[in-house]
Structures are given as structure tokens and as C-alpha cells.
């Protein structure tokens, strides 16, 4: 029997992972306790949900492949005990996909058998050595560092000042992009900084909510404001 509020916790985790485009989420529910909840959720949610059946495991593999090829994130709900690795058509996928576990004291995600950690998320690495803000628009290049981490997730990048106040727009870098190098331009709001001030670039993964802060030094000067006329 599903415990009071347990489905709310599960749904919150699923929404977080699927909103972050973290790829397929596998959920083995040995007794099928959540089967009715998932079936109802499948009808009402905008996320992709595939309900597997133990008798047709190969169809699950086909569905998983189709989601991956479409770069879609989906819940793969399996209302039966997890098969042995040698009998499971999606064993390889579990090394780089989230697995929702509801047999613990509280629902949680695992990756490759261990609890999800920040290090499991493929990071965005800032490219270039010049960490300087010299105008209201800052051009940034990021490497999607697939050599580290296992699970891809959307990231959000933005700037804050020394008091942790947001000073730029927030830009979402999608995890399902084919490119490994991403170019973005952040717009600093109300440009009024003096040389030597330190601001911070925040790179936050939307799956774990963990963030890295990179210091940028302001090099202020006369900033030309485009007045809409070409000369």
C-alpha cells in the first residue's frame, strides 16, 4: 500500500528529473504498488511515460531506444521485480540512467547502483582563461564534458554580484543538444560596476540543484549604447 504523501514525493522527484531532461528514468516497482498512480499520471502529465510488462521485455528496450534517439526524457515504469542483469534488455542503460528506488525510507535516485551524486551529472566546463566582465554582455563558451559524469541534465547559467544578488538573465543550457560546445551570451542588468569588483558566474545543474561559482573580475569603462542608428 502506498504510504500517505509518498506519491507526492515520488512525483516531485520525477518532475525534477524529467524537467531537467535527465534522460530516461527507470522505476522497478516489484509489487506494482504504484501501478494505479502511474497509470493515472500517464493520462494527465505532459511527460512521456512507458509502462512496461515483464512478459515483453524486448518491447521495453525498443521503447527506450526510441526515446533516446528522439532525445526525449521518459519514465520507464516496470511493475515487476528487477530482472537479473543477464536477463534484462536494458542493463546497459542503467549505467547512465537514473533509477528511481521506492524501497528505501524515502524515494531516491540511483545511478549504476549507487545513490545519485553531483559528480554523476555530466558537467558544463567553462572554456577560456579570461574570466572578465568588461561590458553588459558577456560571451561564454562551455564544453559539455561527457568524459565525466554519467547522467546528462539541463544546466542554468547566470551571474550574481558579491552579495549573491542576481544581476543577469538566467540561461538554460539544454542537455539534449547534439553539440559538445555551447555558446551563450549573458546580459548584465543595470550595468553600473567599477573596475576591480568581483562578480560570480553560477553554473547550476537542474537535476541535483548543485552549483559551481566562478569568479569574474569587472573591467569597467565607457560602454557604448547602441541607439538604433548605423553611421
C-alpha positions as CSV (number, residue, x, y, z in Angstrom):
1,X,0.0,0.0,0.0
2,X,1.3,3.5,-0.9
3,X,2.1,5.5,2.2
4,X,0.5,8.9,2.8
5,X,2.3,11.6,0.8
6,X,4.7,9.0,-0.7
7,X,3.3,9.5,-4.2
8,X,3.8,13.3,-3.8
9,X,7.5,12.7,-3.0
10,X,7.8,10.3,-6.0
11,X,6.1,12.7,-8.3
12,X,8.3,15.6,-7.2
13,X,11.4,13.6,-8.0
14,X,10.0,12.5,-11.4
15,X,9.1,16.1,-12.3
16,X,12.5,17.3,-11.3
17,X,14.4,14.7,-13.3
18,X,12.2,14.9,-16.4
19,X,12.1,18.7,-16.3
20,X,15.9,18.7,-16.2
21,X,15.9,16.5,-19.4
22,X,17.9,13.9,-17.5
23,X,17.2,11.1,-19.9
24,X,15.1,8.0,-19.2
25,X,14.1,7.3,-15.6
26,X,13.7,3.6,-14.8
27,X,11.5,2.6,-11.9
28,X,11.2,-1.1,-10.8
29,X,8.2,-1.5,-8.5
30,X,8.3,-5.2,-7.6
31,X,4.7,-5.4,-6.2
32,X,3.2,-2.9,-8.6
33,X,2.1,-0.8,-5.6
34,X,2.2,2.4,-7.6
35,X,0.6,1.0,-10.8
36,X,-2.7,2.8,-10.5
37,X,-1.0,6.1,-9.6
38,X,1.4,5.8,-12.6
39,X,-1.4,4.9,-15.0
40,X,-3.4,7.9,-13.9
41,X,-0.3,10.1,-14.1
42,X,0.4,8.8,-17.6
43,X,-3.0,10.2,-18.7
44,X,-2.6,13.6,-17.1
45,X,1.1,14.5,-17.4
46,X,2.9,16.1,-20.4
47,X,5.9,13.9,-19.8
48,X,6.5,10.7,-21.7
49,X,5.6,7.6,-19.7
50,X,6.1,4.0,-20.8
51,X,4.5,1.2,-18.7
52,X,6.5,-2.0,-19.2
53,X,5.4,-5.6,-18.9
54,X,7.5,-8.5,-17.6
55,X,6.3,-10.7,-20.4
56,X,7.6,-8.4,-23.2
57,X,10.9,-7.0,-22.0
58,X,12.1,-6.6,-25.6
59,X,9.4,-4.0,-26.2
60,X,10.8,-2.0,-23.3
61,X,14.2,-2.0,-25.0
62,X,12.6,-0.8,-28.2
63,X,10.8,2.0,-26.4
64,X,13.9,3.1,-24.6
65,X,15.8,3.2,-27.8
66,X,13.1,5.4,-29.4
67,X,13.2,7.8,-26.5
68,X,17.0,8.1,-26.7
69,X,17.0,8.6,-30.4
70,X,14.4,11.4,-30.1
71,X,16.5,12.9,-27.2
72,X,13.4,12.7,-25.1
73,X,13.2,12.1,-21.4
74,X,10.7,9.5,-20.2
75,X,9.6,7.5,-17.2
76,X,10.0,3.7,-17.8
77,X,7.8,2.2,-15.2
78,X,8.2,-1.5,-14.6
79,X,5.6,-3.0,-12.2
80,X,7.6,-6.2,-11.5
81,X,10.9,-7.3,-9.8
82,X,14.1,-6.1,-11.5
83,X,15.4,-8.8,-13.8
84,X,18.9,-10.2,-13.4
85,X,21.5,-8.3,-15.4
86,X,21.9,-11.2,-17.8
87,X,18.1,-11.3,-18.4
88,X,17.5,-7.6,-18.6
89,X,17.4,-6.0,-22.0
90,X,18.1,-2.5,-20.6
91,X,21.1,-3.4,-18.3
92,X,23.4,-1.3,-20.3
93,X,21.1,1.7,-20.0
94,X,21.1,1.6,-16.2
95,X,24.8,2.6,-16.2
96,X,24.0,6.1,-17.4
97,X,20.3,6.5,-16.5
98,X,18.5,7.4,-13.3
99,X,16.8,4.6,-11.4
100,X,14.0,5.6,-9.0
101,X,14.0,3.5,-5.9
102,X,11.0,3.4,-3.6
103,X,12.0,0.6,-1.3
104,X,14.1,2.9,1.0
105,X,12.8,5.1,3.8
106,X,12.2,7.8,1.3
107,X,12.2,7.7,-2.5
108,X,15.6,8.4,-4.1
109,X,17.5,8.2,-7.4
110,X,20.4,5.8,-8.1
111,X,22.9,5.7,-10.9
112,X,24.8,2.5,-11.7
113,X,23.8,1.1,-8.3
114,X,24.7,4.0,-6.0
115,X,22.8,7.0,-4.8
116,X,22.8,9.9,-7.2
117,X,25.7,12.4,-6.5
118,X,26.6,15.7,-8.0
119,X,29.6,14.0,-9.7
120,X,27.2,11.8,-11.6
121,X,25.9,14.7,-13.7
122,X,27.8,15.5,-16.9
123,X,29.3,18.9,-16.1
124,X,29.5,22.1,-18.1
125,X,33.1,23.3,-18.2
126,X,33.8,27.0,-18.8
127,X,36.2,27.3,-21.7
128,X,38.9,30.0,-22.0
129,X,41.0,31.7,-19.3
130,X,39.8,35.3,-19.5
131,X,37.3,35.5,-16.6
132,X,36.5,39.2,-17.1
133,X,33.3,41.2,-17.4
134,X,34.0,44.3,-19.5
135,X,30.5,45.2,-20.6
136,X,26.8,44.5,-20.2
137,X,27.0,41.4,-22.5
138,X,29.3,38.5,-21.6
139,X,30.0,35.9,-24.2
140,X,30.6,32.4,-22.7
141,X,31.7,29.1,-24.2
142,X,31.0,25.8,-22.4
143,X,32.2,22.3,-23.0
144,X,29.7,19.5,-22.3
145,X,32.3,17.3,-20.6
146,X,30.9,13.9,-21.3
147,X,34.2,12.3,-20.1
148,X,33.0,13.0,-16.6
149,X,29.6,12.0,-15.1
150,X,27.1,9.6,-16.4
151,X,23.7,11.4,-16.5
152,X,23.1,14.5,-18.7
153,X,20.9,17.2,-17.3
154,X,19.9,20.7,-18.2
155,X,22.0,23.5,-16.6
156,X,21.2,27.1,-15.8
157,X,23.9,29.8,-16.0
158,X,23.7,33.3,-14.6
159,X,25.7,36.0,-12.8
160,X,25.4,37.2,-9.2
161,X,27.2,40.1,-7.5
162,X,29.4,39.8,-4.4
163,X,26.3,39.9,-2.3
164,X,24.7,37.0,-4.2
165,X,22.2,39.2,-5.9
166,X,21.1,38.1,-9.4
167,X,22.5,40.6,-11.9
168,X,21.8,38.9,-15.2
169,X,19.3,36.8,-17.1
170,X,19.2,33.1,-16.4
171,X,20.1,31.0,-19.4
172,X,19.1,27.3,-19.7
173,X,21.6,25.1,-21.5
174,X,19.8,22.0,-22.7
175,X,21.3,18.6,-22.1
176,X,19.8,17.1,-25.3
177,X,21.8,19.2,-27.6
178,X,24.0,17.2,-30.1
179,X,26.8,19.7,-29.8
180,X,29.6,19.3,-27.2
181,X,30.4,23.0,-27.2
182,X,27.8,25.6,-26.3
183,X,27.9,29.3,-26.8
184,X,25.8,31.7,-24.8
185,X,25.6,35.4,-24.1
186,X,24.6,36.6,-20.7
187,X,23.1,40.1,-20.4
188,X,24.1,42.0,-17.2
189,X,21.2,44.1,-15.8
190,X,21.6,47.8,-14.9
191,X,25.3,47.9,-15.9
192,X,26.9,50.1,-13.1
193,X,30.0,48.5,-11.9
194,X,33.5,49.7,-11.2
195,X,36.8,48.1,-12.2
196,X,38.0,45.6,-9.7
197,X,34.6,44.4,-8.5
198,X,34.2,40.7,-8.3
199,X,31.0,39.0,-9.7
200,X,30.3,35.3,-10.0
201,X,29.2,33.1,-12.8
202,X,26.9,30.4,-11.4
203,X,26.6,27.1,-13.3
204,X,23.8,25.1,-11.7
205,X,22.6,21.6,-12.8
206,X,18.9,21.4,-12.6
207,X,18.8,17.8,-11.5
208,X,20.7,17.9,-8.2
209,X,20.4,21.7,-7.8
210,X,24.1,21.9,-7.1
211,X,26.0,24.9,-8.4
212,X,29.6,26.0,-9.2
213,X,30.5,29.6,-8.8
214,X,33.3,31.0,-10.9
215,X,34.7,34.5,-10.0
216,X,34.8,37.2,-12.8
217,X,36.6,40.5,-12.4
218,X,34.9,43.6,-13.7
219,X,36.9,45.8,-16.1
220,X,34.6,48.8,-16.3
221,X,35.0,51.5,-18.9
222,X,32.9,53.6,-21.3
223,X,30.1,51.4,-22.6
224,X,28.7,52.4,-26.0
225,X,24.9,52.1,-26.0
226,X,23.5,51.3,-29.4
227,X,20.9,54.0,-30.3
228,X,19.4,52.1,-33.3
229,X,21.3,54.2,-35.9
230,X,24.0,53.0,-38.2
231,X,26.6,55.5,-39.4
